Amino acid sequence: MADVNSLFDLTGRGALITGGSRGLGLEMAQGLAEAGAATFLVARREQWLKPAIEGMRGRGFRCEGALCDVSEEEQVAQTVDKAMATMGKIDILVNNAGITWGAPAEDMPLEKWQAVVDVNLTGTWLFSRRVGRHMLGRQSGCIVNIASISGLSGSVIPESGLVGYAASKAGVMGMTRELAGQWGRRGIRVNAVAPGFFSSRMTEKVLPRVQQEYEAGVPLGRIGRPGELKGAVLFLASDASSYITGQTIVVDGGATIV
């Protein structure tokens, strides 16, 4: 029986993290690197990606990266191939890239709905499919999809108008279960993390208006703090969760139980 330290040890493994250049995605990448993984960060913008890679390397971590629009199939293929060439293999995929657009459901422009679904849901599928092929060839691998409590219970802030975001994240959880069922006997585990409200670029505009009201309804009485997501991602990416697949871990301070 392995001891607990070895269960969480990712030494020798390669991890690709989409949306990994800043905020919560960078936190997840740092957590995997702290456990010993080589990391490959995927981002849309050079001004975010380059400093993130340099910061990781400054801490002594092995880190590379690439620019990619996760909704574009050819870019995804090129990015995965580059990551494979850089790390030799991809043991862990974290599908974190995501966007949102706020509008009342009756006024949501089709092009904005499509953009959100293309990144959040289709992008997760494109990376899962491409990386999954490599993992299936080795009969080994772990995928962690980043969902949201919005896909579980609807928006915690009704006036924010996140119909596309909520639908896409519910789809991510459904995809997680389906891929887990299809690939489990072939050595691949697929799980998800559904965060509650955290301070991030996505929430920075709405937080000042709603934080006090939101926290009043959360059993732990606050939004998420920096560092409170990387442990859940590390758990699902490591051998500590070797008998867990198709599940969604909710990290929300209890918001969805009330």
FENBELSUL-V615446 format. One record per residue. N is the residue number from 1. PSI is psi in whole degrees, 0 to 359 (* if undefined). Layout:
n=N psi=PSI
n=N psi=PSI
//
This chain:
n=1 psi=130
n=2 psi=146
n=3 psi=168
n=4 psi=327
n=5 psi=319
n=6 psi=333
n=7 psi=328
n=8 psi=2
n=9 psi=124
n=10 psi=17
n=11 psi=132
n=12 psi=359
n=13 psi=153
n=14 psi=135
n=15 psi=131
n=16 psi=129
n=17 psi=115
n=18 psi=149
n=19 psi=35
n=20 psi=12
n=21 psi=350
n=22 psi=168
n=23 psi=223
n=24 psi=325
n=25 psi=319
n=26 psi=321
n=27 psi=316
n=28 psi=316
n=29 psi=319
n=30 psi=320
n=31 psi=318
n=32 psi=320
n=33 psi=321
n=34 psi=333
n=35 psi=359
n=36 psi=357
n=37 psi=145
n=38 psi=142
n=39 psi=150
n=40 psi=113
n=41 psi=138
n=42 psi=131
n=43 psi=166
n=44 psi=335
n=45 psi=135
n=46 psi=322
n=47 psi=343
n=48 psi=321
n=49 psi=311
n=50 psi=311
n=51 psi=326
n=52 psi=315
n=53 psi=316
n=54 psi=321
n=55 psi=320
n=56 psi=315
n=57 psi=325
n=58 psi=337
n=59 psi=5
n=60 psi=12
n=61 psi=148
n=62 psi=120
n=63 psi=134
n=64 psi=182
n=65 psi=177
n=66 psi=152
n=67 psi=140
n=68 psi=136
n=69 psi=111
n=70 psi=347
n=71 psi=357
n=72 psi=115
n=73 psi=316
n=74 psi=321
n=75 psi=321
n=76 psi=315
n=77 psi=315
n=78 psi=321
n=79 psi=316
n=80 psi=319
n=81 psi=321
n=82 psi=318
n=83 psi=320
n=84 psi=318
n=85 psi=327
n=86 psi=313
n=87 psi=345
n=88 psi=333
n=89 psi=161
n=90 psi=108
n=91 psi=331
n=92 psi=131
n=93 psi=125
n=94 psi=112
n=95 psi=92
n=96 psi=339
n=97 psi=134
n=98 psi=153
n=99 psi=171
n=100 psi=168
n=101 psi=123
n=102 psi=125
n=103 psi=149
n=104 psi=144
n=105 psi=322
n=106 psi=345
n=107 psi=2
n=108 psi=119
n=109 psi=140
n=110 psi=320
n=111 psi=330
n=112 psi=319
n=113 psi=311
n=114 psi=320
n=115 psi=317
n=116 psi=313
n=117 psi=320
n=118 psi=318
n=119 psi=306
n=120 psi=319
n=121 psi=305
n=122 psi=321
n=123 psi=320
n=124 psi=318
n=125 psi=315
n=126 psi=316
n=127 psi=321
n=128 psi=317
n=129 psi=313
n=130 psi=312
n=131 psi=323
n=132 psi=324
n=133 psi=318
n=134 psi=317
n=135 psi=319
n=136 psi=326
n=137 psi=332
n=138 psi=352
n=139 psi=38
n=140 psi=138
n=141 psi=167
n=142 psi=129
n=143 psi=132
n=144 psi=116
n=145 psi=136
n=146 psi=112
n=147 psi=220
n=148 psi=152
n=149 psi=344
n=150 psi=332
n=151 psi=352
n=152 psi=318
n=153 psi=12
n=154 psi=175
n=155 psi=136
n=156 psi=350
n=157 psi=86
n=158 psi=323
n=159 psi=351
n=160 psi=340
n=161 psi=56
n=162 psi=43
n=163 psi=319
n=164 psi=319
n=165 psi=313
n=166 psi=317
n=167 psi=318
n=168 psi=322
n=169 psi=327
n=170 psi=321
n=171 psi=323
n=172 psi=319
n=173 psi=323
n=174 psi=317
n=175 psi=320
n=176 psi=312
n=177 psi=318
n=178 psi=315
n=179 psi=322
n=180 psi=319
n=181 psi=321
n=182 psi=324
n=183 psi=354
n=184 psi=315
n=185 psi=356
n=186 psi=18
n=187 psi=7
n=188 psi=128
n=189 psi=139
n=190 psi=120
n=191 psi=176
n=192 psi=157
n=193 psi=132
n=194 psi=97
n=195 psi=152
n=196 psi=216
n=197 psi=120
n=198 psi=154
n=199 psi=122
n=200 psi=174
n=201 psi=327
n=202 psi=332
n=203 psi=358
n=204 psi=331
n=205 psi=329
n=206 psi=335
n=207 psi=313
n=208 psi=331
n=209 psi=329
n=210 psi=353
n=211 psi=315
n=212 psi=315
n=213 psi=318
n=214 psi=313
n=215 psi=333
n=216 psi=336
n=217 psi=7
n=218 psi=128
n=219 psi=323
n=220 psi=355
n=221 psi=21
n=222 psi=167
n=223 psi=173
n=224 psi=150
n=225 psi=158
n=226 psi=136
n=227 psi=353
n=228 psi=1
n=229 psi=330
n=230 psi=331
n=231 psi=320
n=232 psi=319
n=233 psi=317
n=234 psi=317
n=235 psi=311
n=236 psi=336
n=237 psi=349
n=238 psi=174
n=239 psi=350
n=240 psi=338
n=241 psi=31
n=242 psi=343
n=243 psi=25
n=244 psi=126
n=245 psi=152
n=246 psi=14
n=247 psi=158
n=248 psi=120
n=249 psi=123
n=250 psi=125
n=251 psi=85
n=252 psi=14
n=253 psi=13
n=254 psi=9
n=255 psi=325
n=256 psi=3
n=257 psi=353
n=258 psi=*
//
